[in-house]
Amino acid sequence: MTGDLFEGLPDLNPRQIHLADGAVLLRGFAGEVDRVLLCAVEEVIAQAPLRHLVTPGGYRMSVSMTCCGRLGWVSDRSGYRYDPIDPASGQAWPAIPAVFTEMARNAASQAGFESFTPDTCLINCYEPGSRLSLHQDRHERDVVAPIVSVSLGLPAVFLFGGMHRSDRPQHYRLTHGDVAVWGGPARFAFHGIAPLADGHHPMLGRRRINVTFRKAS
């Protein structure tokens, strides 16, 4: 994978980019607390290690992941769902670190969504070649609350589409510290990540960490 993937993508400015009605990209919003966020990520991973989930169709996901909060997102041959128990340990998921909750609330407020308090957090780890196909976040009971997604590490191409899988998505370059927020009319927009290009980040090496906050219950 080469840097050609980024050709023709929107410029890094302005600091706040309108993606769609109800969706914004906050450039560098998490940059000043990146080290604190990454320490919290490592604490969660120490309690609930990253793993590659299997889709209902039997495919191993290229992205490794874990969760924290009241509920965790799981996938296996029986389907996608939220579960209060980590199937790998049989224990409850780790609590959401306070710095995570503060980041999610602040980003949501900046994007126009007040009083957002997540009850679950998904941590995805991408390595070169990892991708996330276009999908909708539809398994949360609370669909009024927005999705808040923090990018750390290697840059990635964020695919943000419409309400139908066939809608052609726009491509946005996500860099370390960027935060995407979508809700309201954009809550069920199809979105994904193109195959991650190889590279080296001074804090995460050949990895990209995505921390996504939701209100699932």
C-alpha positions as CSV (number, residue, x, y, z in Angstrom):
1,M,0.0,0.0,0.0
2,T,1.4,3.4,-0.9
3,G,0.8,7.0,-0.1
4,D,-1.2,7.3,-3.4
5,L,-4.2,6.3,-1.3
6,F,-4.3,9.9,0.0
7,E,-4.2,11.7,-3.3
8,G,-7.1,14.0,-3.9
9,L,-8.3,13.8,-0.3
10,P,-9.5,17.0,1.5
11,D,-6.8,19.2,3.0
12,L,-6.1,19.1,6.7
13,N,-7.7,22.5,7.3
14,P,-10.1,23.9,8.5
15,R,-9.9,22.5,12.0
16,Q,-13.6,21.5,11.9
17,I,-14.9,19.9,8.8
18,H,-18.5,19.4,8.0
19,L,-19.1,15.8,6.7
20,A,-22.9,15.8,6.5
21,D,-25.8,17.1,8.5
22,G,-25.1,15.8,12.0
23,A,-21.5,14.8,11.2
24,V,-18.2,16.7,11.8
25,L,-14.5,15.9,11.8
26,L,-12.6,17.7,14.6
27,R,-9.0,18.0,13.4
28,G,-6.4,17.4,16.2
29,F,-9.1,17.6,18.9
30,A,-7.5,14.8,21.0
31,G,-3.9,15.7,20.2
32,E,-3.1,17.4,23.5
33,V,-4.2,14.4,25.6
34,D,-2.9,11.7,23.3
35,R,-0.4,10.2,25.8
36,V,-3.1,10.1,28.5
37,L,-5.5,8.4,26.2
38,L,-2.9,5.9,25.1
39,C,-2.0,5.0,28.7
40,A,-5.7,4.4,29.3
41,V,-5.9,2.2,26.2
42,E,-3.0,0.1,27.4
43,E,-4.7,-0.3,30.8
44,V,-7.9,-1.6,29.2
45,I,-5.9,-4.0,26.9
46,A,-4.1,-5.3,30.0
47,Q,-7.4,-6.4,31.4
48,A,-9.2,-7.4,28.2
49,P,-6.6,-8.2,25.5
50,L,-7.1,-7.4,21.9
51,R,-8.5,-10.2,19.8
52,H,-9.6,-10.9,16.2
53,L,-13.4,-11.5,16.2
54,V,-15.1,-13.8,13.8
55,T,-18.0,-12.6,11.7
56,P,-21.4,-14.5,11.5
57,G,-20.2,-15.6,8.1
58,G,-17.1,-17.2,9.6
59,Y,-14.5,-14.7,8.5
60,R,-11.8,-13.5,10.8
61,M,-11.8,-9.7,11.1
62,S,-8.5,-8.1,10.1
63,V,-8.8,-5.5,12.8
64,S,-8.1,-6.7,16.4
65,M,-10.3,-5.2,19.1
66,T,-11.4,-5.0,22.7
67,C,-13.9,-3.1,24.7
68,C,-14.6,-1.4,28.0
69,G,-17.7,-0.1,29.7
70,R,-21.1,-1.6,30.8
71,L,-21.3,-3.5,27.5
72,G,-18.9,-4.8,25.0
73,W,-19.4,-5.4,21.3
74,V,-18.9,-9.0,20.3
75,S,-19.2,-11.1,17.1
76,D,-19.2,-14.8,16.4
77,R,-21.1,-17.3,14.3
78,S,-24.3,-16.6,16.1
79,G,-24.3,-12.9,15.2
80,Y,-23.3,-9.3,16.2
81,R,-24.4,-8.1,19.6
82,Y,-23.5,-6.2,22.8
83,D,-22.8,-8.3,25.9
84,P,-21.9,-7.3,29.5
85,I,-19.5,-10.2,29.7
86,D,-16.2,-10.5,27.9
87,P,-16.4,-14.0,26.2
88,A,-12.6,-14.4,26.3
89,S,-12.4,-14.1,30.1
90,G,-15.9,-14.7,31.4
91,Q,-15.6,-11.5,33.4
92,A,-17.3,-8.1,33.1
93,W,-15.5,-5.7,30.7
94,P,-13.2,-3.1,32.3
95,A,-14.7,0.2,33.3
96,I,-14.4,3.1,30.9
97,P,-11.5,5.3,32.1
98,A,-12.4,8.8,33.2
99,V,-10.3,10.4,30.5
100,F,-12.2,8.5,27.9
101,T,-15.6,9.8,29.2
102,E,-14.3,13.3,29.4
103,M,-13.0,13.2,25.8
104,A,-16.2,11.7,24.5
105,R,-18.3,14.4,26.2
106,N,-16.2,17.3,25.1
107,A,-16.0,16.1,21.5
108,A,-19.8,15.5,21.3
109,S,-20.5,18.9,22.8
110,Q,-18.1,20.5,20.3
111,A,-20.1,18.8,17.5
112,G,-23.4,20.0,18.9
113,F,-24.5,17.0,20.9
114,E,-24.9,18.0,24.5
115,S,-25.1,15.7,27.6
116,F,-23.5,12.7,25.9
117,T,-22.4,10.0,28.3
118,P,-21.1,6.8,26.7
119,D,-21.7,3.5,28.3
120,T,-19.4,1.5,26.0
121,C,-16.2,2.0,24.2
122,L,-14.7,-0.1,21.4
123,I,-10.9,-0.1,20.9
124,N,-9.8,-1.2,17.4
125,C,-6.2,-1.8,16.5
126,Y,-5.2,-1.6,12.8
127,E,-2.0,-2.8,11.3
128,P,-0.9,-2.3,7.6
129,G,-3.5,-3.9,5.4
130,S,-6.3,-3.9,8.0
131,R,-9.6,-2.5,6.9
132,L,-13.1,-2.1,8.0
133,S,-15.8,-2.5,5.3
134,L,-18.7,-0.1,5.0
135,H,-21.3,-0.7,7.7
136,Q,-23.9,1.0,9.9
137,D,-23.8,1.1,13.7
138,R,-27.3,-0.3,14.3
139,H,-27.0,-2.5,17.4
140,E,-27.2,0.3,20.0
141,R,-30.5,0.7,21.8
142,D,-30.0,4.5,22.1
143,V,-29.9,5.8,18.5
144,V,-30.3,9.4,19.6
145,A,-26.8,9.6,21.1
146,P,-24.0,10.2,18.6
147,I,-21.0,8.1,17.7
148,V,-17.6,9.6,18.8
149,S,-14.5,8.1,17.1
150,V,-10.9,9.1,18.1
151,S,-8.0,8.3,15.8
152,L,-4.5,7.7,17.2
153,G,-1.3,6.6,15.4
154,L,-0.9,5.9,11.7
155,P,-3.1,8.0,9.3
156,A,-6.1,6.3,7.7
157,V,-8.7,6.9,5.0
158,F,-12.1,7.3,6.5
159,L,-15.0,6.3,4.2
160,F,-18.2,8.2,5.1
161,G,-21.2,7.5,3.0
162,G,-25.0,7.9,3.0
163,M,-27.9,5.9,4.3
164,H,-27.5,3.2,1.7
165,R,-24.5,0.9,1.1
166,S,-24.7,1.8,-2.6
167,D,-24.1,5.5,-1.9
168,R,-20.6,6.5,-2.9
169,P,-18.7,7.4,0.2
170,Q,-16.5,10.5,0.6
171,H,-12.9,9.9,1.6
172,Y,-11.3,11.8,4.5
173,R,-7.7,11.5,5.7
174,L,-7.6,10.9,9.5
175,T,-4.5,11.7,11.4
176,H,-3.3,11.3,15.0
177,G,-5.7,13.2,17.3
178,D,-8.6,13.6,14.9
179,V,-12.1,13.0,16.2
180,A,-15.1,12.2,14.1
181,V,-18.6,12.7,15.5
182,W,-21.8,11.7,13.8
183,G,-25.5,11.5,15.0
184,G,-28.9,13.0,14.2
185,P,-29.6,12.8,10.5
186,A,-26.2,11.1,10.0
187,R,-26.5,8.5,12.8
188,F,-27.0,5.6,10.4
189,A,-24.5,6.7,7.7
190,F,-22.5,3.9,6.2
191,H,-18.8,4.3,7.1
192,G,-15.6,2.3,7.1
193,I,-11.8,2.4,6.9
194,A,-9.8,1.7,3.7
195,P,-6.9,-0.7,4.0
196,L,-4.3,0.9,6.2
197,A,-1.1,2.0,4.5
198,D,2.2,1.0,6.0
199,G,4.2,3.6,7.9
200,H,5.7,4.5,11.2
201,H,4.2,6.6,13.9
202,P,6.5,7.9,16.7
203,M,4.1,6.7,19.5
204,L,2.5,3.7,18.0
205,G,4.9,2.4,15.4
206,R,3.1,0.5,12.6
207,R,-0.3,0.7,14.3
208,R,-3.4,2.8,14.3
209,I,-5.7,2.8,17.4
210,N,-9.3,3.8,17.0
211,V,-11.3,4.5,20.2
212,T,-15.1,4.7,19.5
213,F,-17.7,5.7,22.1
214,R,-21.4,4.8,22.0
215,K,-24.4,4.6,24.2
216,A,-25.6,1.1,23.7
217,S,-28.1,0.5,26.4
